[in-house]
Amino acid sequence: MSNGDGIDRRKFLGGAAAAVGIAAAGPFSPAAAWAGGDPGGHGDDHDHGHGGGLVPRDRLGVQQWSLRDAITRLDGSVSGYLGGAHFPDDPTDLGPLVPLPGGFASVFKYLGSVGYHGFEFFSFDEGPNGAITDAQLRTALGRAGMVAAGSHTGGLQQMVDPAYRQAQIDRARILGYQMIGTAGNPGPGSPPSGLLADWQTWANQANTVGAALRAAGIKYFFHPEQDWFRFFSDPAHPELNRVHRIDWFTDNTDPQLVSFEPDLMHTLAGRARFPDPVDGSLFDVLGWYGRLAARRRIIAWHVKDADRIPLPAAGTNPFVQEHVRPTFPLNAGVDVVYGGEGSVGKGYPCDIDPAVIGFPETFKRFGLGSPGWFHTESDNGPGPATDPGRSLRWAKVSARYMLSLSRGRGKVARR
């Protein structure tokens, strides 16, 4: 609920239920630095000792999903364009046609060269490159000046299995990351059940998994995508018809055991897709971030940019991660949205929703708990066969933008 008493009402209903059942985008220049300002709700572990920058250089990471095509091809097996010094300000400056990196080791080397420090896994398979051990992955990351930053191999219904959970803990210890989580729903189905009893079960399971990981020095997190922002649909509990599932889950899981890695595009898409059935109000995204940040429950961001569709169909995702780039010579002019150039990244008034405050303001307002990663991501990173360099070009341009938000060097203080 986005009305003023939404949080109190939600807590009341959550407790009662528990008692019962327990617009056009402007010019984009990724190299341009963003001006600082009053940090507002800035957390005290967010960026101290880092020269006032919003994104600590040692906390810039990338999610593997964005580069899934590059990881699963042979090194140098295809050539493409990685963008010249003036791209995308000059969309025709593609740079030279070069053999493209393929496989983990070569892609890590490339990512390290353009400024990334962390790599978040969703898979440990590099396709035709053959099997690779966890120890070999750690060595390859180290040679590239990078570290493993976490994994998305922590689906809740897998993690309740002690054997599977222990295997994930063992892998994290070898690779050295401190967070395991999932972008999936907590239970089966897309969308999953809207019944309170099921969400009570999943909340209890999440606490159990979180406790087991905490004992191993690892944080358990959820990366909620759009289904999480639906309302309950439970004939036995009509009082929950106006309660977002993500709000209930947040309030009914242990802050010490369950953390979050919000996706900056999917959260806003969920807000847009599921208005209140009575008054049409939208999910209070800034209030949710604030509640999470106050308890250090946001341990990473997925920095995903997109443009808003002017007139989306009701109940659909209003954001797209591709657009036509005038004078871009590949793929009939269609290119990916790079980090910082979309309406999600720029915020209002580039985006029509005043709650879309843009990446810099989001990072200023809401501090991160440890380990505190900023992971760039695009669902549409991989391009068509006519533009095989797109995902790596996206990674480079997006890193340039993110590093423009970082000033100074040194370590950030994190809890």
Buried (B, 14 or more C-beta within 10 A) or exposed (E): BBEEEBBEBBBEBBEEBBEEBEEEBEEBBBEEEBEEEEBEBBBEBBBBEBEEBBBBBBBBBBBBBBBBBBBBBBBEEBEBBBBEEEBBEEBEEBBEEEEBBBBBBBBBBBBBEBBBBBBBBBBBEBBEBEEBEBEEBBEBBBEBBBBBBBBBBBBBBBBBEEEBBEEBBEBBEEBEBBBBBBBBBBBEEEEBBBBBBBBBBBBBBBBBBBBBBBEBEBBBBBBBBBBBBBBBBBEEBEBBBBBBBBBBBBBBBEBBBBBBBBBBBBBBBBBBBBBBEEEEEBBBBBBBBBBBBBEBBBBBBBBBBBBBEEEBEEEEBBBBBBBEBEEBEBBEEBBBBBBBBBBBBBBBEBBEBEBBBBBBBBBBBBBBBBBBBBBBBBBBBBBEEEBBBBBBBBBBBBBBBBBBBBBEEBEBBBE
